[in-house]
Amino acid sequence: MNLYYHLLSIFRKNNSKKYLYLSIKNIFGFYPKNIFLYQLALRHKSVSKENIAGKKINNERLEYLGDAILGAVVADFLFKKFPYNDEGFLTEMRSKIVSRASLNKLSQKIGLDQLINLDHNSHSIYRSINGDAFEAFVGALYIDRGYNFTKKIIVNRIIKNNFNIDELINSGINYKSRLIEWSQKEKKTVDFNVVKETGNGYKKQYFVEVVIDNKTFAIGCDFCIKGAEKLASEKAFKILFPED
């Protein structure tokens, strides 16, 4: 077995494009047109390269794009699947599918995490590496093959094969979504503000406060803004509804 993985490592190193090309076909069921896009999608910022203008090249821009595309596809899927459920239900369901924790697990489940190019010391610091790479992959797929093809892959190869919708309905609470839904019904304002940043580079942490009608209710801290928002939301919700 050790010999197998040693040979596999050599093959990956010497045939990186071919290995990625075949791996994408195996995981997602299609062959890439522009393999460079997917190489970029799987390049974590811990191994950034600089272009001739001195700009760091990594998967962060594709992650931004993929986040938007993934959110739109999942929203459309849920809107059609649950024609009689309200906005709050749809928002919470979408959050359960596209949350960082969910995408991290998904990336590991389908084997995408094994294709990420990174400094392996980063895993203990960047807990969202796998989920970020999946979003970046969606961004690359969108540029490479267009929206309709991307939607088909996400719905048929990802959602239907990897998510049990019935289980998700009964799974854990999305406190941020519930706070926002409550605020809309009660005509209150809810804001999430980054109030502090500590550390540099790989050790950077964010402090996010939940402000309701100009009053700070809770503060959460994490290595990513979304994670800090999640922690702060849970604290605020439990302050507002201690018996819930």
C-alpha positions in Angstrom: 0.0 0.0 0.0 2.8 2.4 0.8 4.4 1.7 -2.6 1.1 2.5 -4.2 0.8 5.9 -2.6 4.5 6.6 -3.4 3.9 5.8 -7.0 0.7 7.8 -7.0 2.6 10.8 -5.6 5.2 10.6 -8.3 2.5 10.4 -11.0 0.7 13.4 -9.6 3.9 15.4 -9.5 5.1 14.6 -13.0 1.7 14.6 -14.6 -0.1 17.2 -12.6 -2.3 18.5 -15.4 -3.3 15.0 -16.6 -3.9 13.8 -13.1 -6.2 16.8 -12.4 -7.9 16.3 -15.7 -8.7 12.7 -14.9 -9.6 13.4 -11.3 -12.2 16.0 -12.3 -13.8 13.5 -14.7 -13.9 10.9 -12.0 -15.4 13.2 -9.3 -17.7 15.4 -11.4 -18.3 13.4 -14.5 -16.9 15.9 -17.1 -13.6 16.8 -18.8 -12.4 20.4 -18.3 -11.9 22.6 -21.3 -9.4 25.0 -19.7 -7.5 23.0 -17.1 -5.6 26.2 -16.0 -8.8 27.5 -14.4 -9.1 24.5 -12.2 -5.4 24.5 -11.3 -6.0 28.1 -10.2 -9.1 27.1 -8.3 -7.2 24.6 -6.3 -4.2 26.9 -5.5 -4.5 28.0 -1.9 -3.2 31.4 -0.9 -0.5 29.7 1.2 1.2 28.8 -2.0 0.4 32.0 -4.0 2.5 32.9 -7.0 3.2 36.4 -8.1 2.6 37.6 -11.7 4.7 40.1 -13.5 2.8 43.0 -11.9 3.6 41.7 -8.4 0.0 40.5 -7.7 -0.5 37.3 -5.8 -2.2 34.6 -7.8 -4.4 32.1 -5.9 -8.0 30.9 -5.7 -9.5 33.8 -3.8 -11.1 35.6 -6.7 -12.6 32.3 -8.1 -13.9 31.6 -4.6 -15.7 34.9 -4.5 -17.3 34.1 -7.9 -18.1 30.5 -7.0 -19.8 31.5 -3.7 -22.3 33.7 -5.7 -22.9 31.0 -8.3 -23.3 28.2 -5.8 -25.7 30.3 -3.7 -27.9 31.1 -6.8 -28.0 27.5 -8.0 -29.0 26.2 -4.5 -31.6 28.9 -4.1 -33.2 28.0 -7.4 -33.1 24.3 -6.6 -34.8 24.9 -3.2 -37.3 27.4 -4.6 -38.6 24.8 -7.0 -38.4 21.8 -4.7 -40.4 23.5 -1.9 -43.0 25.7 -3.7 -45.1 26.3 -0.6 -42.4 27.1 2.0 -41.7 30.6 3.2 -38.5 32.7 2.7 -37.2 31.9 6.2 -37.3 28.1 5.5 -35.6 28.5 2.1 -32.9 30.7 3.6 -32.1 28.3 6.4 -32.0 25.3 4.0 -29.7 27.1 1.7 -27.4 28.1 4.6 -27.2 24.4 5.7 -26.1 23.3 2.2 -23.6 26.1 1.5 -22.2 26.7 5.0 -18.5 26.5 5.4 -18.7 23.4 7.6 -21.0 21.7 5.1 -18.7 22.5 2.2 -15.6 21.4 4.1 -17.2 18.0 4.7 -18.4 17.8 1.1 -14.9 18.5 -0.3 -13.5 15.7 1.8 -16.3 13.3 0.9 -15.9 13.6 -2.8 -12.1 13.7 -2.7 -11.6 17.3 -3.9 -9.5 18.0 -0.8 -6.8 15.7 -2.1 -6.3 17.9 -5.2 -5.7 21.2 -3.3 -2.3 22.8 -3.8 -1.3 24.2 -0.4 1.3 24.5 2.3 0.2 21.6 4.5 1.1 23.5 7.6 -1.9 25.8 6.8 -4.6 23.2 7.7 -4.2 23.9 11.4 -4.8 27.6 10.8 -7.2 27.8 7.8 -10.1 25.6 8.8 -12.1 26.6 5.7 -9.5 25.5 3.0 -11.6 22.6 1.7 -14.8 24.5 1.4 -13.1 27.6 -0.1 -11.6 25.3 -2.7 -14.9 23.9 -3.6 -16.4 27.3 -4.1 -13.4 28.3 -6.2 -13.9 25.1 -8.3 -17.5 26.2 -8.9 -16.2 29.6 -10.1 -13.8 27.9 -12.5 -16.5 25.6 -13.8 -18.8 28.6 -14.4 -16.1 30.4 -16.5 -15.1 27.2 -18.3 -18.6 25.8 -19.1 -21.2 28.4 -18.4 -24.1 28.7 -15.9 -26.4 26.0 -17.2 -23.7 23.4 -17.3 -22.6 24.4 -13.8 -26.1 24.2 -12.5 -26.5 20.7 -13.9 -23.3 19.5 -12.2 -24.2 21.1 -8.9 -27.7 19.8 -8.8 -27.2 16.3 -10.3 -23.7 15.4 -9.1 -23.4 17.3 -5.9 -26.8 18.0 -4.2 -28.6 14.9 -5.2 -25.7 12.6 -4.5 -24.4 14.1 -1.3 -27.2 15.8 0.6 -30.2 14.1 2.3 -32.7 17.0 2.1 -35.0 15.3 4.7 -32.2 15.1 7.2 -31.2 18.7 6.5 -34.7 19.9 7.3 -34.4 18.4 10.8 -30.7 19.2 11.4 -29.1 22.0 13.5 -30.2 25.6 13.7 -28.8 28.4 11.6 -28.8 31.2 14.1 -27.9 33.9 11.7 -30.8 33.1 9.5 -33.2 32.9 12.4 -31.9 36.3 13.7 -32.5 37.9 10.4 -35.9 36.4 10.0 -36.9 37.5 13.5 -35.7 41.0 12.9 -37.7 41.3 9.7 -40.9 40.3 11.4 -40.2 42.6 14.4 -39.1 45.5 12.2 -35.7 45.6 13.9 -32.3 46.2 12.3 -29.6 43.6 12.6 -26.0 44.3 11.6 -22.8 42.2 11.6 -19.7 44.3 12.0 -16.1 43.4 12.0 -14.8 45.3 15.0 -11.3 43.9 15.4 -8.7 41.9 13.5 -5.7 40.3 15.2 -2.6 38.5 13.9 -1.1 38.5 10.4 -1.1 36.1 7.4 -2.1 32.6 8.3 -2.9 33.5 12.0 -5.3 36.4 11.3 -8.5 36.3 13.3 -11.7 38.3 13.0 -14.0 39.6 15.8 -17.6 40.2 14.6 -20.3 41.9 16.7 -24.1 41.4 16.3 -25.8 44.8 16.6 -29.6 44.9 17.1 -31.2 48.3 16.9 -27.8 49.9 17.5 -27.1 47.8 20.6 -24.3 45.3 20.7 -25.6 41.9 21.8 -22.7 39.5 21.3 -19.2 39.1 19.7 -17.7 36.1 18.0 -14.2 35.3 17.0 -12.9 33.0 14.2 -10.3 32.7 11.5 -12.9 33.7 8.9 -15.6 36.4 9.0 -18.4 33.9 8.3 -17.3 31.7 11.2 -17.2 34.7 13.6 -20.7 35.8 12.4 -22.0 32.3 13.1 -20.6 32.2 16.6 -21.8 35.7 17.4 -25.3 35.0 16.0 -25.6 31.9 18.3 -24.6 33.9 21.3 -27.1 36.7 20.5 -29.9 34.4 19.7 -29.5 32.6 23.1 -29.5 36.0 24.9 -32.8 37.0 23.1 -34.4 33.5 23.5 -32.8 31.8 26.5 -35.6 29.2 26.6 -35.6 28.4 22.9 
